[in-house]
Amino acid sequence: MGVMRRLGHSGLMVSPIALGGNVFGWTANESTSFKILDAFVSSGFNFIDTADVYSTWAPGNRGGESETIIGRWLKQSGKRDQVVIATKVGKPMGTSKRGLSKSYIESAVEASLQRLQTDYIDLYQSHEDDPGNPLEETLEAYEELIEQGKVKTIGASNYTANRLSEALRVSKEHKLPRYESLQPLYNLYDRTEFEGALEQLCVKEGLGVISYYSLASGFLTGKYRNEKDLSQSPRGTTVKNYVNPRGLRILETLDRVAERYNSTQTQVALAWLMARPSITAPIASATNLNQLKDLVESQTVKLDQLSIEELNQASA
C-alpha cells in the first residue's frame, strides 16, 4: 500500500486514489458495489467520494442512491472508522432543494448522514458554487456543523479560481473554517480548467486536490476508439467528445507508455495524475473487480520524467 497523503491542512489522511461513488446505484448494483468497496478497503485504500445527488440521472432514481448503498455497506462491514467519507451538497435534489444557503445545508446534511448511517462526514464539499448566496453564510453554516461534530473538514468542487480565492479570503477575515480541498475536472485530456490560476492557487494556499473524471468518463482506459465502441456503454455519449485526433494521439501515447511499464492505459493515466505535485488523490470509479484491480495497481506505477513529458506533449 502507498503512503497516505494529508488533505490540505486538515487532519484527514487519505489514500492516493479516491473511489468514485457515482456508479453505485447506477451502473453498479448494491451487491457489486459492496464487493468493490470491500476490495478497495482491503487493498489498503480509505478514501470514498460520493454526493447526495448521485445518481439522479439514472432512470427511476431520485438521488441519494449512492450514499444509501455506502451507508448500508458501512453498517454491514463495521468499517466506518477505517474510511474517509467525502460527500457533497448543493446540486439540485428537487425543485427547491439546491444551493448553499444555511437553511438548505442544515437539512441536506441531515439527509446525507441518515443515508450514510453515520453521525459524521469526514469531508463535506460544496458541489458547485452558489453565486446567489453570500460565501460568509455558507461558511458559517459549515462552521456550525463542524462545532456539532457532524463534519470534520470542508471542500469545494467546481469553483473558479476567483471564487475559491474569495472564499479563502472570507474564511480568513471572519475566522471561519476554510475549504481544505478542491475537486476540479482534471485528466490527461481535460487540462485547461485546472492548470493555470486554479492550480497555482491550490499550491500557494496548500489545498488538497482531488480530480474528478480522472479517466475522462472511461475514454482514457483505451476502450473507446471509434463510433462502434461508443455504442457499447451508457457513457458513450459523454465519451464521444474525446474521440478526435487529439484524443487518439493521447491514447497512442498511453498505449506506448503502458507497454513500457508493462501496465495498462488506466494505470498510466492515473499515475500521470498522481505524479503531479498539486494532486492529492485522483477520483476514479469501478463497476467491477477487474476495473478496481486496475485502479489499485496504478499507484505502483511510478512514471519517469521522460514518460510524463511524452504524455504532456501528446495532450498539450
N, C-alpha and C positions, 0 to 999 in steps of 0.2 A: 504493500500500500504506500502511496505517495505521502508527502508531507502535507499536513493540514495548513491552510493559509488563513491569516486573520482577515476578517471582512472589515475594511476601512479601519477606523479607530475603535470599533466596537469590541465587545468581549467574545464575539462569535468566531469560532474556529471552524472553517469549512473545508470539505474535500475539494480537490482541484477540478472536479466536474460536478455540476448540479443536475439532478434528474428532473426532466421536464414533465410536469403532471398534466400537460394539456391534452394528452392522449387518453388519460384514464376516464372511462365512461364515454369514450368516443370511438377510437379505433382499437382500444384495448378494453375488454370487458373486465368485470371485477376480479374473476379468478386469475386471469392473465396479469392484471395489474398487481395483485398480491404477490405473484411469483416474481415479477420484475422488481418490486420493492424489496422482497426478501433477498434476492440475489445481489442487488445493489448494495444493501447494507452489509451482507455477509462478505462482500468483497472489500470491506473497509471504508466505504464511502458513507457520507452522512447528510448531504445537502439535498433537500427536496423542494422544488419550486412549483407552486400552483397559483390559482386565483379564484375568487368567488365566481367569476363569470365563465370558468371552464365547465362544461363546454356547451354554451348556449346555441352555438351554430349547428350542432348535430340534431337531426330530425327527432322530435319528441323530447328533447332536453329543455330544461328551464334555467340551467345554471346551477352551480353547487355540486354537480355530479362528481367532479374530481376530488374536491375537498371531502365529500361524503365517503368515497372509496378509501382515501388516505386515512380518514378517521376510523373507519372500520378496521383497516389494517393495523393502525396504532393500537386499537383496543385489543385486537386478537393477538398481535405479536408481543405486546408489552414493551415495545422498543422506543417509547416516547423520549426517554432521556438519552437515547443514542443518536437521535437525529436532530437536524436543524430544519425546522419547517418555515418556509417562506411563502406567504400568500399576498394577495393584492386586493385593493379596494378602489372603486371609482368608475369602472366601466359600467355601462347600462345593465342593470339586473331587472329591468321592468321600466314602465314609463317614468315614474318619479324617483326610482331607485338608482341614483347615479351621482357622480361628483364627489367633492371633498369638503362639503360643509361639515361643521362639528356634529350636527344632529344626525346626518346621514352616516358618518363614520362610526358614531356611537352605536347605531343599530346594526350596521353592516358587520362590525367586529363581533358582536354577539352571535350573529347568524353563522359567521365563519367558525367561531370557537365551538359552537354546537355541532356543526357538521364535522369538524375535525376531532370532536370528542376530546378536547384538551382544555386546560384553563389558561394556556398562554401560547402566543405566537412568537417565534424567535425573530423573524424579520417580516415586518408589515410594510407593504410598499404601496405608494400612490401609483395606481396603474397607468394613469395618464394625467397630464396637467389639467387643472380646472381653472382657466383664466378668469372665470366669473366670480371666483371665491378668493378672499384675501389669504395669502400664504400664512399669515400670522394665525388666522383662525384654525386652519388645518393643522399647523404645528402645535397649537395649544391643545387641540383635541388629542393629538398623539402624546403630548406630554402627560395628560391625564391618564391615558391608557398605560403608559409606562409606569406612572406612580401607582396605579392599581395593580401592577404586575401582570397585566393582560398581554402586554407587548414588551419585548426586550429591546429591539432595535428597529429603526425605520429606514426605508429606502425609497428611491424614486425610480419610475420607469417611464420611458418615452418623453423625458424633459429635454428642452433645448438648452444649450449652454447658457443663454441669457437667463432663463427662468430658474435653472438649477443654481446659478451663481447668486441670483436674487434670493432664493430660498435659504441658501447658506448664510447670506448676509443677515436676513431676518432672524435666523436662529441665533447668530452671534449677538446681534444688537439686543434682542429681547431675552437672551439667556434661555432659549428653548432648545429641545433636542434637535439635532441636525440629521439630515439624510446621510447615512453612512455608506450607502451604495447607490449605484445607478445600474439600471437594466436597459441597455440600448440594443437596437437591432445591429448586429455586427457579425460578419463572417467573411470568408475569403472573397466572396462576390460583392456583398453589400458593405463597402468600406467607407463611403463618403459621409454618412450620417455621424459616425463616431469619431473617425480620425480627424484631427484638427482641433477646433476650440473645445469640444466636449471632452476629448481625451486629455488635452492639456489641463483642463480644469480639474478633472478627476485625479490626475497625477499630483498637481500642485496642492490640492486640498486633502490628499490621502484618502480618497473614496475607493471602496471596493467596486469592482465592475463585474457584473455577471451578464454575459452577452446572450441574447435570445436569437432564435433562428440560426444557431451556430452552424447548422448543416444546410442552410438555405432551403428549408422545407424538404430536405432529403435530396436536393439536387447534388450536393457535394459528396454524396455516397457513391456517385457514379452510375446509379441505376437508371437514370433518365437521360437519354442521349438523342432521342428523336420523338416524333409525334406518337409512334406506336407505343413507346414506353410510357408516355403520359397517360394513356387511356387506362393503365393498369392500377391507378391509385386514386384515392379520394382527394389527394393533394395535387393531382395532375394539373389542374387549372392554375394553381399558385406557381407551380414549377415552370410552367410554360414560358414565363418571362425570362427565365435563365438560359433557355436553350437558344443560344445565339453564338456568333463567332467568339466573343469574349468568354462566354460561359464554357464553350467547348475547349478553348485554349486552357482555361483553368483546369478542366477535367484531365486534359492530356498531361499537364504538369503534375497533377495529383497522381495520375497513373504511374508516371516515371519515378516520382519520389517514393511512392508506396512500394514499388518494386525494389528500389534501392534499400529500403528499410525492412523488406520482407514483411510488409504491413498492408493495411487497406486504405482506400481513399478516405473513408470516415475517420480513421485514426490519425491520418496525416492532417486532415482539415481541422480536427480538434487540437492536435499537437501544435499546429501553427498558431491557434488562438492562445493556448496555454503558454507558449513561448514569449508572448508579447507581455512586456513588463507591467503594462497597465491593467491587464486582465487578471481577476482573481479566480474566476471559475466560469467556463462556458456552460450554458444550459443545453442539454441535448435529451431528446426523448427516445424511447424504445417501445415497440409494440410486441416484441417477442424476445426470448432469451438470447438468441443469436445476435440480435442487434445490441442487446445490453452488453454482451461479452465484448463486442467491438468498442463500445464506449469505455468500458472499464480498462481495456487493454491500451487505449490510446494514451493513457498517462505514462506508459513505459516508453513511448516513442519520444526520444529527445532529438529534435531536428538540429543539424549543424547550420551554421550561418549561411553556407552556400545554398542549402535547400530552402531556407527561409527567403533568401534573396530571389531564388528562382520563382518561388510562389508569389512573392511580392510583385515581381515584374510581370508574370503572366496575368495577374489580376489588377495591374495598375490601370 
